[in-house]
Amino acid sequence: MPSDSSQSSESREHPLAMAARNFLIGVFLSGVPILAYLWLSVDMTYGSWAAVGTGRLVGAIAIPLLFGLLSASFGQRVIRLLTQMLESVNLPF
């Protein structure tokens, strides 16, 4: 019977691990273009991060978290969408 309890705990951890992985992938894939945009805008204007503004910085943090939550909820559909969007952005690196 001990094997039954270990199997049930593994089955409960597996969806949570998948959701955490999808969350991190969604945050990364949506955060890269936003961070690149902010970094290039600060670099091109010779300004500072303080010049970007609080609203844009809050948005730059909130948008990847939102897409991370969507990725954790809907899984591979959102990750595929984010991957396609990242490929079409044509980042300079």
C-alpha beads as a LAMMPS data file, in Angstrom:
LAMMPS data file: protein, C-alpha beads

93 atoms
92 bonds

1 atom types
1 bond types

-500.0 500.0 xlo xhi
-500.0 500.0 ylo yhi
-500.0 500.0 zlo zhi

Masses

1 110.0

Atoms # bond

1 1 1 0.000 0.000 0.000
2 1 1 2.853 2.508 0.445
3 1 1 3.291 2.569 -3.324
4 1 1 -0.312 3.788 -3.730
5 1 1 0.294 6.835 -1.552
6 1 1 3.524 7.710 -3.380
7 1 1 1.797 7.407 -6.754
8 1 1 -1.035 9.671 -5.665
9 1 1 1.404 12.333 -4.408
10 1 1 3.332 12.170 -7.690
11 1 1 0.138 12.616 -9.683
12 1 1 -0.730 15.737 -7.645
13 1 1 2.732 17.257 -8.093
14 1 1 2.929 16.649 -11.816
15 1 1 0.204 19.143 -12.895
16 1 1 1.609 21.720 -10.496
17 1 1 5.097 21.267 -11.930
18 1 1 3.714 21.566 -15.466
19 1 1 1.841 24.743 -14.556
20 1 1 4.954 26.240 -12.954
21 1 1 7.034 25.386 -16.010
22 1 1 4.431 26.878 -18.354
23 1 1 4.266 30.000 -16.169
24 1 1 8.022 30.517 -16.340
25 1 1 8.104 29.921 -20.099
26 1 1 5.260 32.411 -20.607
27 1 1 6.981 35.046 -18.463
28 1 1 10.237 34.578 -20.351
29 1 1 8.739 34.601 -23.852
30 1 1 6.645 37.699 -23.218
31 1 1 9.283 39.476 -21.143
32 1 1 12.116 39.277 -23.688
33 1 1 10.605 41.663 -26.275
34 1 1 9.423 44.072 -23.591
35 1 1 12.814 44.136 -21.892
36 1 1 14.548 44.536 -25.266
37 1 1 12.265 47.461 -26.166
38 1 1 12.845 49.200 -22.844
39 1 1 16.561 48.543 -22.889
40 1 1 16.948 49.860 -26.430
41 1 1 14.815 52.922 -25.750
42 1 1 16.945 53.820 -22.722
43 1 1 20.135 53.068 -24.633
44 1 1 19.162 55.106 -27.717
45 1 1 18.093 58.184 -25.788
46 1 1 21.076 58.124 -23.408
47 1 1 18.582 58.401 -20.592
48 1 1 18.170 56.491 -17.403
49 1 1 15.696 53.901 -16.264
50 1 1 14.033 56.587 -14.155
51 1 1 13.200 58.480 -17.359
52 1 1 11.153 55.539 -18.640
53 1 1 8.386 56.285 -16.179
54 1 1 6.624 54.334 -13.513
55 1 1 3.655 53.435 -15.699
56 1 1 5.779 51.774 -18.356
57 1 1 7.851 49.932 -15.786
58 1 1 4.712 48.627 -14.067
59 1 1 3.345 47.555 -17.451
60 1 1 6.648 45.891 -18.303
61 1 1 6.309 43.814 -15.144
62 1 1 2.547 43.193 -15.308
63 1 1 2.351 42.023 -18.941
64 1 1 4.801 39.105 -18.569
65 1 1 3.092 38.066 -15.329
66 1 1 -0.281 38.110 -17.101
67 1 1 1.041 36.011 -19.969
68 1 1 2.660 33.683 -17.434
69 1 1 -0.708 33.138 -15.766
70 1 1 -2.346 32.557 -19.149
71 1 1 0.381 30.059 -20.027
72 1 1 -0.077 28.255 -16.743
73 1 1 -3.833 28.062 -17.348
74 1 1 -3.997 27.247 -21.058
75 1 1 -0.634 25.565 -21.518
76 1 1 0.884 24.943 -24.901
77 1 1 -1.639 27.020 -26.870
78 1 1 -0.452 30.264 -25.294
79 1 1 3.199 29.195 -25.440
80 1 1 2.897 28.478 -29.180
81 1 1 1.276 31.890 -29.695
82 1 1 4.045 33.620 -27.740
83 1 1 6.716 31.713 -29.668
84 1 1 5.212 32.787 -32.986
85 1 1 4.994 36.387 -31.810
86 1 1 8.605 36.356 -30.598
87 1 1 9.794 34.972 -33.920
88 1 1 7.987 37.721 -35.832
89 1 1 9.301 40.620 -33.690
90 1 1 12.724 40.660 -35.429
91 1 1 14.783 41.632 -32.419
92 1 1 18.188 43.112 -33.233
93 1 1 20.092 40.295 -31.519

Bonds

1 1 1 2
2 1 2 3
3 1 3 4
4 1 4 5
5 1 5 6
6 1 6 7
7 1 7 8
8 1 8 9
9 1 9 10
10 1 10 11
11 1 11 12
12 1 12 13
13 1 13 14
14 1 14 15
15 1 15 16
16 1 16 17
17 1 17 18
18 1 18 19
19 1 19 20
20 1 20 21
21 1 21 22
22 1 22 23
23 1 23 24
24 1 24 25
25 1 25 26
26 1 26 27
27 1 27 28
28 1 28 29
29 1 29 30
30 1 30 31
31 1 31 32
32 1 32 33
33 1 33 34
34 1 34 35
35 1 35 36
36 1 36 37
37 1 37 38
38 1 38 39
39 1 39 40
40 1 40 41
41 1 41 42
42 1 42 43
43 1 43 44
44 1 44 45
45 1 45 46
46 1 46 47
47 1 47 48
48 1 48 49
49 1 49 50
50 1 50 51
51 1 51 52
52 1 52 53
53 1 53 54
54 1 54 55
55 1 55 56
56 1 56 57
57 1 57 58
58 1 58 59
59 1 59 60
60 1 60 61
61 1 61 62
62 1 62 63
63 1 63 64
64 1 64 65
65 1 65 66
66 1 66 67
67 1 67 68
68 1 68 69
69 1 69 70
70 1 70 71
71 1 71 72
72 1 72 73
73 1 73 74
74 1 74 75
75 1 75 76
76 1 76 77
77 1 77 78
78 1 78 79
79 1 79 80
80 1 80 81
81 1 81 82
82 1 82 83
83 1 83 84
84 1 84 85
85 1 85 86
86 1 86 87
87 1 87 88
88 1 88 89
89 1 89 90
90 1 90 91
91 1 91 92
92 1 92 93
